[in-house]
Amino acid sequence: MSAALGRPLSRPDYLRLKAAFRRLVRAAGGLESAAMVTRVGKTELGRYQHVNEPLFAPVDVVADLEADTGEAPVTREMARMAGLAVFPLPRPEHDDPAWVGHIAKTAKECGEAVARTAEALSVGGTITADEIREMGLRQEIAEAVEALAALDAALRAVEAVGAAAPAGEG
């Protein structure tokens, strides 16, 4: 696919996008159900999934289906291809956030991630793929990122309330 079209990604990359879109349509309840929540019909949705079809789902169609299903397989796959990670953000709290809890969880998770990484580095001065798996380093990092995201969501909630309040009251 990429050589014939001069595209930067490999055929397996594009096939993973097709597979992610198939999972999304399945999560939406199939072609007919998916067609009910977006601007294209079931025939076009089917074409987007077919491995020998050069068409891919437009971003607005993916956004419609991901919003409808609450799942983001296409977005996750695209992020993975770009070397990024996607995770659900916590929902902002509407009342006063539990700041001490947020700070404690963030400090704990970040501290554990740094400590485990330092432990891995202490054996030979580098980190191996085996150490990453055996020590659960990526999981430690993910837990730290989630704790930071929860703290960020609490801060956003306060900003939202402050933005809605008259000057001097937020």
Backbone bond lengths (Angstrom), bond angles and torsions (degrees), N, CA, C in turn:
res aa  C-N    CA-C-N  psi(-1)  N-CA   C-N-CA  omega(-1)  CA-C   N-CA-C  phi
1 M - - - 1.452 - - 1.527 110.39 -
2 S 1.362 118.79 -49.32 1.462 118.91 -173.44 1.524 112.63 -72.97
3 A 1.336 119.07 -37.57 1.459 120.49 -178.24 1.524 111.04 -64.81
4 A 1.324 117.31 -43.43 1.461 121.12 -177.96 1.525 111.50 -66.72
5 L 1.301 117.32 -32.68 1.459 120.90 -175.83 1.524 112.82 -101.47
6 G 1.332 117.37 -3.94 1.448 120.26 -177.70 1.517 112.79 67.20
7 R 1.306 116.97 30.46 1.462 121.07 -177.02 1.525 109.94 -91.29
8 P 1.326 117.97 153.39 1.462 120.70 -173.49 1.529 115.53 -77.73
9 L 1.310 118.10 -17.62 1.462 120.16 -177.62 1.524 110.29 -99.38
10 S 1.321 115.34 161.54 1.464 120.67 -178.62 1.525 111.07 -85.95
11 R 1.314 115.72 164.08 1.467 120.55 176.69 1.530 110.78 -56.85
12 P 1.344 119.36 -44.12 1.472 118.36 177.40 1.530 113.19 -58.77
13 D 1.330 117.49 -34.86 1.471 120.16 176.77 1.524 110.30 -61.50
14 Y 1.323 115.67 -47.86 1.465 119.52 -179.26 1.526 111.21 -66.07
15 L 1.324 116.68 -35.41 1.468 119.52 177.86 1.528 110.83 -66.86
16 R 1.338 117.35 -34.69 1.469 119.97 176.44 1.522 110.56 -65.48
17 L 1.336 117.32 -35.61 1.469 119.79 175.60 1.524 110.69 -65.18
18 K 1.322 117.11 -41.45 1.472 120.70 177.46 1.529 109.75 -61.77
19 A 1.335 116.66 -44.01 1.467 120.84 -179.98 1.530 110.73 -63.67
20 A 1.317 117.21 -40.32 1.468 120.58 178.29 1.523 110.19 -64.08
21 F 1.324 117.29 -39.53 1.464 119.87 178.37 1.529 110.46 -67.00
22 R 1.334 117.29 -37.63 1.478 119.71 175.83 1.524 110.59 -60.14
23 R 1.336 116.87 -43.41 1.471 120.22 178.24 1.522 110.45 -61.71
24 L 1.324 116.73 -38.63 1.462 121.30 -179.99 1.525 110.82 -65.27
25 V 1.322 117.52 -45.60 1.469 120.96 178.87 1.524 109.76 -63.20
26 R 1.321 117.05 -40.48 1.469 120.38 177.71 1.529 109.96 -62.19
27 A 1.337 117.36 -42.25 1.469 121.15 178.64 1.523 111.48 -64.25
28 A 1.336 116.48 -28.78 1.470 121.05 179.03 1.526 112.05 -80.38
29 G 1.326 116.96 -2.38 1.461 120.40 178.19 1.514 114.29 99.13
30 G 1.325 117.34 13.24 1.457 121.05 179.12 1.518 112.19 103.12
31 L 1.326 114.68 177.73 1.468 120.61 -174.55 1.522 113.52 -60.17
32 E 1.329 117.11 -46.18 1.474 119.52 -177.55 1.523 111.46 -64.27
33 S 1.327 116.33 -45.73 1.470 119.66 179.31 1.525 111.03 -64.10
34 A 1.328 116.33 -42.16 1.464 120.18 -179.92 1.525 110.73 -62.60
35 A 1.319 116.91 -39.27 1.468 120.73 -179.11 1.525 111.78 -63.84
36 M 1.318 117.49 -23.74 1.467 120.97 -178.62 1.531 112.81 -74.67
37 V 1.341 117.93 -16.60 1.466 119.73 -176.21 1.527 113.46 -114.76
38 T 1.323 116.54 10.56 1.460 118.94 178.45 1.519 110.09 -143.01
39 R 1.313 116.70 178.87 1.465 120.65 -171.57 1.517 114.66 -85.70
40 V 1.327 119.42 -5.44 1.468 120.67 -179.05 1.519 110.41 -113.18
41 G 1.313 115.68 156.31 1.455 121.49 -178.28 1.514 112.77 -85.15
42 K 1.338 114.12 176.18 1.464 119.92 -175.30 1.528 112.44 -65.36
43 T 1.339 117.95 -32.35 1.466 120.02 179.18 1.523 110.44 -63.76
44 E 1.323 116.05 -45.87 1.465 120.18 179.33 1.528 110.58 -65.97
45 L 1.323 117.31 -41.15 1.469 120.41 177.36 1.526 110.23 -59.49
46 G 1.314 116.52 -39.91 1.463 120.85 177.51 1.521 111.79 -63.25
47 R 1.314 116.58 -39.46 1.470 120.60 178.97 1.528 111.00 -63.81
48 Y 1.316 116.81 -37.65 1.465 120.06 -179.77 1.528 111.57 -63.02
49 Q 1.315 117.72 -26.22 1.466 122.01 -177.77 1.526 113.22 -87.21
50 H 1.309 117.76 -23.52 1.462 122.41 -171.52 1.527 110.97 -69.94
51 V 1.342 116.76 129.64 1.469 121.04 -174.20 1.526 113.55 -67.69
52 N 1.315 118.18 -24.43 1.467 120.15 -179.74 1.525 112.95 -96.90
53 E 1.307 116.87 6.06 1.466 122.41 179.81 1.532 108.32 -98.91
54 P 1.335 118.60 125.73 1.468 119.42 -177.74 1.528 114.41 -75.90
55 L 1.324 118.16 -1.66 1.467 121.12 179.35 1.523 111.23 -83.11
56 F 1.328 115.05 146.47 1.460 121.77 175.22 1.517 108.10 -127.87
57 A 1.310 115.89 155.85 1.461 120.84 -179.36 1.527 110.13 -64.13
58 P 1.333 117.30 132.92 1.469 120.33 174.51 1.533 110.49 -64.29
59 V 1.302 115.59 154.69 1.456 120.99 -175.64 1.528 112.14 -59.87
60 D 1.345 118.71 -34.95 1.466 119.39 -179.85 1.524 111.58 -69.52
61 V 1.328 117.49 -31.86 1.466 120.99 177.50 1.529 109.20 -68.98
62 V 1.323 116.17 -43.85 1.467 120.39 176.41 1.527 109.70 -60.07
63 A 1.328 117.43 -44.65 1.472 121.32 -179.65 1.524 110.95 -61.42
64 D 1.337 117.64 -42.93 1.468 120.64 177.96 1.522 111.11 -58.68
65 L 1.331 115.76 -49.10 1.465 120.06 -175.53 1.526 111.92 -70.30
66 E 1.317 117.13 -37.97 1.462 118.88 178.10 1.524 110.69 -67.87
67 A 1.319 117.49 -36.99 1.469 120.30 176.76 1.522 110.26 -66.11
68 D 1.320 116.65 -40.24 1.461 120.87 -178.85 1.525 112.10 -67.33
69 T 1.325 117.28 -40.44 1.469 120.73 -175.55 1.521 113.35 -88.90
70 G 1.321 117.37 -21.00 1.461 119.56 -174.66 1.521 112.13 75.63
71 E 1.313 116.87 10.08 1.465 122.15 178.05 1.520 108.42 -118.01
72 A 1.328 116.64 155.27 1.464 119.59 -176.21 1.530 112.15 -134.55
73 P 1.324 118.70 55.40 1.465 118.69 -177.17 1.526 114.16 -65.28
74 V 1.320 117.95 -35.87 1.469 120.04 -179.85 1.528 109.72 -72.03
75 T 1.315 117.09 -44.96 1.461 120.68 177.94 1.522 110.48 -60.29
76 R 1.332 116.88 -43.10 1.470 120.25 179.09 1.527 111.24 -62.30
77 E 1.326 116.45 -43.02 1.466 119.82 -179.57 1.523 110.71 -65.48
78 M 1.321 117.03 -42.68 1.467 119.38 178.31 1.529 110.77 -63.67
79 A 1.316 116.79 -39.96 1.465 120.25 177.64 1.525 110.17 -63.39
80 R 1.330 116.69 -44.25 1.462 120.81 179.44 1.530 110.16 -59.19
81 M 1.324 116.46 -42.78 1.464 121.00 179.79 1.530 111.35 -63.22
82 A 1.313 117.40 -28.77 1.466 122.46 179.61 1.527 112.07 -90.69
83 G 1.336 116.49 2.94 1.458 120.03 -179.36 1.511 113.37 78.14
84 L 1.329 116.61 23.44 1.460 122.03 -178.87 1.517 109.98 -113.04
85 A 1.322 115.97 166.33 1.460 121.69 176.15 1.519 108.80 -120.92
86 V 1.304 116.07 144.79 1.460 122.25 178.47 1.521 107.60 -122.49
87 F 1.300 116.30 133.49 1.458 120.92 175.64 1.519 107.58 -144.36
88 P 1.339 116.62 153.69 1.466 118.44 -179.41 1.525 111.16 -69.30
89 L 1.313 115.41 134.79 1.461 120.35 175.19 1.518 109.00 -80.59
90 P 1.319 117.36 144.43 1.459 119.08 176.47 1.523 110.06 -65.77
91 R 1.295 115.50 152.99 1.465 120.30 176.89 1.521 108.36 -75.44
92 P 1.320 117.36 134.16 1.465 119.32 179.88 1.527 111.24 -62.97
93 E 1.318 114.44 144.85 1.461 119.51 176.84 1.522 108.32 -81.52
94 H 1.318 116.65 143.65 1.465 119.49 -178.87 1.525 111.85 -93.68
95 D 1.321 116.70 -22.27 1.459 117.92 176.88 1.533 107.88 -99.56
96 D 1.314 116.71 -168.69 1.458 120.96 -177.14 1.530 110.01 -65.13
97 P 1.336 117.71 120.95 1.460 119.41 -179.70 1.527 111.47 -65.73
98 A 1.308 115.65 155.03 1.463 122.02 177.29 1.530 107.81 -84.84
99 W 1.341 115.44 83.93 1.462 120.10 -172.82 1.518 113.31 -59.13
100 V 1.310 117.00 -43.75 1.468 119.31 -178.38 1.524 109.92 -61.20
101 G 1.321 116.80 -41.38 1.463 120.66 178.08 1.520 112.04 -63.48
102 H 1.332 116.34 -43.15 1.470 120.01 178.87 1.526 111.15 -62.91
103 I 1.333 115.98 -46.01 1.466 119.97 -178.93 1.526 110.07 -64.76
104 A 1.323 117.21 -43.91 1.464 120.73 -179.48 1.528 111.05 -61.66
105 K 1.320 117.18 -46.74 1.472 120.86 -179.00 1.526 110.39 -64.77
106 T 1.330 116.83 -42.38 1.462 120.41 179.58 1.528 110.35 -63.08
107 A 1.326 117.23 -46.46 1.466 120.99 179.70 1.525 110.87 -62.27
108 K 1.321 117.00 -43.27 1.466 121.41 -179.62 1.520 110.87 -61.90
109 E 1.333 116.76 -52.03 1.463 120.42 -174.99 1.526 111.76 -68.19
110 C 1.328 117.07 -41.74 1.468 119.69 178.05 1.527 110.63 -66.23
111 G 1.323 116.06 -40.91 1.459 120.39 177.99 1.518 112.30 -61.57
112 E 1.330 116.52 -43.29 1.466 120.37 178.42 1.526 111.08 -64.03
113 A 1.318 116.93 -40.95 1.466 120.28 179.96 1.530 110.77 -63.24
114 V 1.327 116.14 -45.10 1.461 120.14 179.93 1.530 110.22 -67.31
115 A 1.321 117.97 -42.70 1.465 121.48 -178.87 1.530 111.29 -62.58
116 R 1.327 117.17 -45.35 1.472 120.43 -179.94 1.528 110.73 -65.49
117 T 1.313 116.93 -38.63 1.463 120.15 178.79 1.526 110.10 -66.63
118 A 1.327 117.26 -42.44 1.467 121.24 177.51 1.522 110.58 -63.43
119 E 1.325 116.61 -39.25 1.467 120.93 177.50 1.529 110.17 -60.34
120 A 1.322 116.91 -44.13 1.465 120.43 178.94 1.529 110.54 -63.79
121 L 1.330 116.75 -40.63 1.464 120.85 179.68 1.525 112.71 -67.88
122 S 1.325 116.98 -27.67 1.462 120.57 -176.51 1.528 112.46 -68.20
123 V 1.317 117.09 -17.47 1.466 120.99 179.30 1.531 108.05 -100.19
124 G 1.318 117.26 87.19 1.456 120.63 175.82 1.513 115.87 95.77
125 G 1.328 118.52 -4.51 1.455 120.93 175.98 1.515 116.17 77.93
126 T 1.313 117.21 8.57 1.463 121.12 177.83 1.528 108.63 -145.84
127 I 1.304 116.28 171.38 1.467 120.66 178.96 1.520 107.94 -118.35
128 T 1.321 115.72 129.16 1.465 120.41 179.34 1.526 110.43 -100.03
129 A 1.314 115.29 163.34 1.470 120.55 177.20 1.526 110.22 -60.90
130 D 1.328 117.16 -37.98 1.472 120.18 178.30 1.524 110.97 -62.63
131 E 1.341 116.74 -43.10 1.464 119.90 178.57 1.525 111.19 -63.56
132 I 1.315 116.48 -39.73 1.467 120.04 179.05 1.520 109.67 -58.06
133 R 1.329 116.25 -47.14 1.474 120.03 -179.61 1.528 111.53 -69.35
134 E 1.331 116.40 -51.92 1.468 120.97 -174.09 1.525 112.75 -63.83
135 M 1.313 117.08 -34.77 1.463 120.77 -177.77 1.526 112.50 -93.15
136 G 1.318 116.57 -3.07 1.464 119.85 179.05 1.523 113.10 63.23
137 L 1.331 116.75 37.06 1.468 120.09 -175.11 1.525 112.50 -63.26
138 R 1.318 117.24 -40.63 1.472 118.65 -179.04 1.522 110.38 -67.06
139 Q 1.331 117.56 -34.95 1.466 120.46 177.42 1.526 110.07 -66.54
140 E 1.325 116.70 -41.08 1.471 120.36 177.40 1.528 110.56 -60.15
141 I 1.326 116.31 -43.48 1.470 120.66 178.67 1.524 110.07 -63.82
142 A 1.340 116.95 -43.60 1.471 120.80 -179.86 1.527 110.86 -60.28
143 E 1.339 117.26 -40.76 1.465 120.64 179.23 1.529 110.69 -65.36
144 A 1.328 117.09 -37.96 1.468 120.44 177.73 1.530 110.63 -66.47
145 V 1.320 116.66 -42.48 1.468 120.75 179.26 1.527 110.19 -62.90
146 E 1.324 117.15 -41.62 1.467 120.52 178.95 1.526 111.50 -63.94
147 A 1.334 117.13 -40.03 1.465 120.19 177.95 1.530 110.50 -64.64
148 L 1.321 116.84 -41.86 1.466 120.19 176.85 1.528 111.10 -64.44
149 A 1.328 116.86 -37.94 1.470 120.23 178.60 1.524 110.88 -65.34
150 A 1.322 117.42 -37.90 1.467 120.53 177.92 1.529 110.42 -65.21
151 L 1.317 116.48 -41.83 1.463 120.50 176.67 1.530 110.15 -63.07
152 D 1.332 116.66 -42.42 1.461 120.81 178.17 1.528 111.08 -62.56
153 A 1.325 117.65 -39.71 1.468 121.02 178.60 1.527 110.44 -63.30
154 A 1.334 117.05 -39.35 1.465 120.18 177.88 1.529 110.44 -64.63
155 L 1.318 116.62 -40.73 1.468 120.30 177.57 1.529 111.04 -64.70
156 R 1.338 117.12 -41.46 1.471 120.80 177.65 1.518 110.99 -60.97
157 A 1.338 116.50 -39.43 1.464 120.09 -179.88 1.527 110.52 -62.85
158 V 1.323 116.66 -41.72 1.465 120.34 178.51 1.527 109.87 -65.56
159 E 1.327 117.11 -42.03 1.469 120.28 177.42 1.521 111.49 -60.93
160 A 1.325 116.77 -41.26 1.467 120.87 -179.01 1.519 110.60 -63.21
161 V 1.319 116.78 -42.30 1.463 120.57 178.11 1.524 109.32 -66.86
162 G 1.340 116.75 -42.03 1.465 121.30 179.57 1.513 112.36 -64.85
163 A 1.320 117.33 -36.14 1.466 121.07 179.37 1.517 111.11 -68.94
164 A 1.329 116.63 -29.30 1.462 120.74 -178.93 1.526 111.96 -84.38
165 A 1.345 116.69 -19.10 1.467 120.37 -177.72 1.527 110.21 -82.80
166 P 1.329 116.93 150.07 1.474 119.98 175.10 1.526 110.03 -61.73
167 A 1.314 117.41 155.20 1.461 122.63 -178.68 1.518 110.68 -52.33
168 G 1.346 115.68 134.95 1.454 121.03 178.63 1.512 113.70 87.03
169 E 1.332 118.69 -7.24 1.462 120.26 -179.73 1.520 111.93 -111.55
170 G 1.356 121.74 -2.73 1.464 124.18 -175.58 1.418 112.53 -95.27
